[in-house]
């Protein structure tokens, strides 16, 4: 995981093979930056580079 996003729902930015995607962290709100996560069915558009 690369980043935790602030908001009403726990969201995170994850790096998958060099591509950063935003996904829900609803079931693992204790996850921290640098930890590995399993992601299923990522259907969101790629995140814009900063």
DSSP file (Angstrom, degrees, kcal/mol; ACC not computed):
  #  RESIDUE AA STRUCTURE BP1 BP2  ACC     N-H-->O    O-->H-N    N-H-->O    O-->H-N    TCO  KAPPA ALPHA  PHI   PSI    X-CA   Y-CA   Z-CA
    1    1 A X              0   0    0      0, 0.0    33,-2.4     0, 0.0    13,-0.2   0.000 360.0 360.0 360.0 139.3    0.0    0.0    0.0
    2    2 A X        +     0   0    0     11,-3.0     2,-0.3     1,-0.3    12,-0.2   0.786 360.0   2.8-100.9 -36.1    1.3    3.4   -1.0
    3    3 A X  E     -A   13   0A   0     10,-1.5    10,-2.9    29,-0.1     2,-0.5  -0.997  54.2-135.4-157.0 145.9   -1.1    5.9    0.7
    4    4 A X  E     -A   12   0A   0     -2,-0.3     2,-0.4     8,-0.2     8,-0.2  -0.920  28.2-143.2-102.8 131.0   -4.2    6.0    3.0
    5    5 A X  E     -A   11   0A   0      6,-2.2     6,-0.9    -2,-0.5     2,-0.2  -0.770  11.1-126.7 -98.5 139.0   -6.8    8.5    1.8
    6    6 A X        +     0   0    0     -2,-0.4     2,-0.3     4,-0.1     3,-0.1  -0.532  56.7  95.3 -79.8 147.0   -8.9   10.6    4.2
    7    7 A X  S    S-     0   0    0     -2,-0.2     4,-0.1     1,-0.1    -2,-0.0  -0.911  85.8 -64.7 156.7-179.1  -12.6   10.5    4.0
    8    8 A X  S    S+     0   0    0     -2,-0.3     2,-0.4     2,-0.1    -1,-0.1   0.785 118.4  47.0 -68.6 -27.2  -15.8    8.9    5.4
    9    9 A X  S    S-     0   0    0     -3,-0.1     2,-0.5    15,-0.0    -4,-0.1  -0.914  97.6-106.0-113.3 142.3  -14.8    5.4    4.1
   10   10 A X        +     0   0    0     -2,-0.4    15,-3.3    15,-0.1     2,-0.3  -0.538  50.1 171.2 -68.7 118.0  -11.4    3.9    4.5
   11   11 A X  E     -AB   5  24A   0     -6,-0.9    -6,-2.2    -2,-0.5     2,-0.3  -0.896  11.6-169.5-126.4 156.4   -9.7    4.1    1.1
   12   12 A X  E     -AB   4  23A   0     11,-2.8    11,-2.9    -2,-0.3     2,-0.5  -0.969  22.2-129.4-143.4 156.7   -6.1    3.3    0.1
   13   13 A X  E     -AB   3  22A   0    -10,-2.9   -11,-3.0    -2,-0.3   -10,-1.5  -0.950  31.8-171.5-105.6 125.9   -3.8    3.7   -2.9
   14   14 A X  E     - B   0  21A   0      7,-3.0     7,-2.7    -2,-0.5     2,-0.6  -0.880  20.9-132.4-119.1 151.5   -2.1    0.5   -3.9
   15   15 A X  E     - B   0  20A   0     -2,-0.3     2,-0.6     5,-0.2     5,-0.2  -0.911  23.1-177.7-104.3 116.9    0.7   -0.2   -6.4
   16   16 A X  E >  S- B   0  19A   0      3,-3.1     3,-1.4    -2,-0.6    -2,-0.0  -0.916  74.1 -31.0-119.3 104.0    0.0   -3.1   -8.7
   17   17 A X  T 3  S-     0   0    0     -2,-0.6    -1,-0.1     1,-0.3     3,-0.1   0.873 126.2 -46.2  56.9  40.7    2.8   -3.9  -11.1
   18   18 A X  T 3  S+     0   0    0      1,-0.2     2,-0.5     0, 0.0    -1,-0.3   0.385 118.3 109.4  87.0  -3.9    3.8   -0.2  -11.2
   19   19 A X  E <   -B   16   0A   0     -3,-1.4    -3,-3.1    27,-0.0     2,-0.4  -0.922  61.5-141.4-108.7 125.5    0.3    1.1  -11.7
   20   20 A X  E     +B   15   0A   0     -2,-0.5    27,-2.0    -5,-0.2     2,-0.3  -0.725  24.4 177.6 -90.2 131.8   -1.3    2.9   -8.8
   21   21 A X  E     -B   14   0A   0     -7,-2.7    -7,-3.0    -2,-0.4     2,-0.4  -0.956  27.4-125.9-131.8 150.0   -5.0    2.3   -8.1
   22   22 A X  E     +B   13   0A   0     23,-0.5     2,-0.3    -2,-0.3    22,-0.3  -0.799  38.2 166.4 -92.9 134.9   -7.5    3.5   -5.5
   23   23 A X  E     -B   12   0A   0    -11,-2.9   -11,-2.8    -2,-0.4     2,-0.2  -0.949  37.9 -91.9-144.5 165.2   -9.3    0.7   -3.6
   24   24 A X  E     -B   11   0A   0     -2,-0.3   -13,-0.3   -13,-0.2     3,-0.1  -0.529  20.5-171.4 -78.1 142.4  -11.5    0.3   -0.5
   25   25 A X    >   +     0   0    0    -15,-3.3     3,-1.0    -2,-0.2     6,-0.2  -0.080  45.4 128.3-116.7  29.5   -9.9   -0.6    2.8
   26   26 A X  T 3  S+     0   0    0    -16,-0.3     3,-0.5     1,-0.3    -1,-0.1   0.858  75.0  40.8 -56.2 -41.9  -13.3   -1.2    4.5
   27   27 A X  T 3  S+     0   0    0      1,-0.2    -1,-0.3    -3,-0.1     3,-0.1   0.559 123.1  39.2 -88.9  -7.4  -12.4   -4.7    5.8
   28   28 A X    X   +     0   0    0     -3,-1.0     3,-2.0   -18,-0.1    -1,-0.2  -0.423  61.9 155.9-136.0  61.2   -8.9   -3.8    6.9
   29   29 A X  T 3  S+     0   0    0     -3,-0.5    -1,-0.1     1,-0.3    -3,-0.1   0.682  72.3  63.8 -64.7 -15.5   -9.0   -0.3    8.3
   30   30 A X  T 3  S+     0   0    0     -3,-0.1    -1,-0.3    -5,-0.1    -2,-0.0   0.475  74.6 123.3 -86.0  -1.4   -5.9   -1.0   10.4
   31   31 A X    <   -     0   0    0     -3,-2.0     2,-0.3    -6,-0.2     6,-0.0  -0.275  47.2-155.1 -62.0 145.9   -3.7   -1.4    7.3
   32   32 A X    >   -     0   0    0      4,-0.1     3,-2.0     1,-0.0   -29,-0.1  -0.856  27.6 -82.7-124.6 157.7   -0.7    0.9    7.1
   33   33 A X  T 3  S+     0   0    0     -2,-0.3   -31,-0.2     1,-0.3     3,-0.1  -0.314 115.4  30.3 -56.8 135.5    1.5    2.3    4.4
   34   34 A X  T 3  S+     0   0    0    -33,-2.4    -1,-0.3     1,-0.4     2,-0.2   0.184  93.1 116.1  98.2 -15.0    4.2   -0.2    3.3
   35   35 A X    <   -     0   0    0     -3,-2.0    -1,-0.4   -34,-0.1     2,-0.3  -0.524  67.7-114.4 -85.1 154.7    2.1   -3.3    4.1
   36   36 A X        -     0   0    0     -2,-0.2     2,-0.3    -3,-0.1    -4,-0.1  -0.642  34.0-173.6 -84.1 144.8    1.0   -5.8    1.5
   37   37 A X        -     0   0    0     -2,-0.3     2,-0.5    -6,-0.0    -9,-0.0  -0.968  23.5-126.4-134.9 152.6   -2.8   -6.2    0.7
   38   38 A X        -     0   0    0     -2,-0.3     2,-0.4     2,-0.0    -2,-0.0  -0.870  27.5-164.3 -97.3 132.6   -4.8   -8.5   -1.4
   39   39 A X        -     0   0    0     -2,-0.5     2,-0.4     3,-0.0     3,-0.2  -0.963   4.2-164.7-122.7 133.7   -7.1   -6.7   -3.8
   40   40 A X        -     0   0    0     -2,-0.4    -2,-0.0     1,-0.2     0, 0.0  -0.969  66.1  -6.3-120.6 132.2  -10.0   -8.3   -5.7
   41   41 A X        -     0   0    0     -2,-0.4     2,-0.7     1,-0.2    -1,-0.2   0.933  66.8-168.6  56.4  58.7  -11.8   -6.8   -8.7
   42   42 A X        +     0   0    0     -3,-0.2    -1,-0.2     1,-0.2   -19,-0.1  -0.694  19.0 161.0 -76.7 117.3  -10.3   -3.4   -9.0
   43   43 A X        +     0   0    0     -2,-0.7    -1,-0.2     2,-0.1     2,-0.1   0.295  32.3 111.0-122.7   6.6  -12.5   -1.6  -11.5
   44   44 A X  S    S-     0   0    0    -22,-0.3     3,-0.1     1,-0.1     2,-0.1  -0.437  75.6 -97.3 -81.1 158.4  -11.6    2.0  -10.8
   45   45 A X        -     0   0    0      1,-0.1   -23,-0.5    -2,-0.1    -1,-0.1  -0.379  52.3 -86.2 -69.1 151.2   -9.7    4.1  -13.3
   46   46 A X        -     0   0    0    -25,-0.1     2,-0.2     1,-0.1   -25,-0.2  -0.249  49.8-104.3 -56.9 148.2   -5.9    4.5  -12.8
   47   47 A X        -     0   0    0    -27,-2.0   -27,-0.2    -3,-0.1     2,-0.2  -0.534  34.5-111.5 -76.4 139.0   -4.9    7.3  -10.4
   48   48 A X        -     0   0    0     -2,-0.2    -1,-0.1     1,-0.1     2,-0.0  -0.480  37.2-108.7 -68.3 137.2   -3.5   10.4  -12.0
   49   49 A X              0   0    0     -2,-0.2    -1,-0.1     1,-0.1     0, 0.0  -0.361 360.0 360.0 -66.2 148.2    0.2   10.9  -11.3
   50   50 A X              0   0    0     -3,-0.1    -1,-0.1    -2,-0.0    -2,-0.0   0.432 360.0 360.0 -92.4 360.0    1.1   13.8   -8.9
